């Protein structure tokens, strides 16, 4: 199964605005907009490759998405 990361933005921010502050990164299956934790994310939100997951400690990641993601990948 393919995964990708999708941003959740600070209250009042949108993925349509360049440089919008990311509140937390979630993991989604395929190219969906529903995070693995169940949160519905903006279809315009920034995305990143799943390979970036947890490679930068300064970027906040959803712990629930992380737990589920680790159960699905080898």
C-alpha positions in Angstrom: 0.0 0.0 0.0 1.3 3.4 -0.9 1.3 6.3 1.7 2.0 10.0 1.7 2.3 12.7 4.3 -0.3 15.5 4.3 -0.1 18.8 6.3 -2.7 20.0 8.8 -2.4 23.8 9.2 -2.7 26.2 12.1 -6.2 27.5 12.7 -7.1 30.0 10.0 -4.3 28.9 7.7 -4.7 27.2 4.3 -2.6 25.1 2.1 -3.4 27.5 -0.7 -1.1 30.1 0.9 2.6 29.6 0.3 4.5 29.1 3.5 1.4 28.6 5.7 2.5 27.3 9.1 2.1 23.5 9.4 0.6 22.5 12.7 1.3 18.7 12.3 2.0 16.2 9.6 -0.3 13.2 9.1 0.0 10.0 7.1 -2.7 9.1 4.5 -3.2 6.0 2.5 -2.7 6.5 -1.3 -3.4 10.1 -2.2 -6.4 10.4 0.1 -7.4 13.3 2.4 -8.4 11.2 5.4 -5.5 10.8 7.8 -4.8 7.4 9.3 -5.9 8.8 12.7 -9.3 9.7 11.1 -8.8 13.5 10.8 -10.1 14.9 7.5 -7.5 17.1 5.8 -7.7 19.8 3.2 -7.3 18.5 -0.3 -5.1 21.6 -1.1 -2.7 20.7 1.8 1.0 20.3 1.1 2.1 16.7 0.7 5.4 14.9 1.1 6.8 11.5 0.4 6.3 8.9 3.1 10.1 8.4 3.2 10.3 11.8 5.0 8.3 10.5 7.9 10.1 11.1 11.2 13.4 12.2 9.6 13.3 15.7 11.1 12.7 16.0 14.9 11.8 19.7 14.5 8.7 18.9 12.5 5.7 17.6 14.4 4.2 14.3 13.4 0.8 12.8 14.4 1.6 10.0 16.9 -1.6 8.1 16.0 -0.8 8.1 12.3 2.7 7.1 13.0 1.7 4.0 15.1 -0.7 2.9 12.4 1.8 3.6 9.6 4.5 1.5 11.3 2.0 -1.5 11.4 1.5 -1.3 7.7 5.0 -0.9 6.3 7.8 -3.5 6.5 
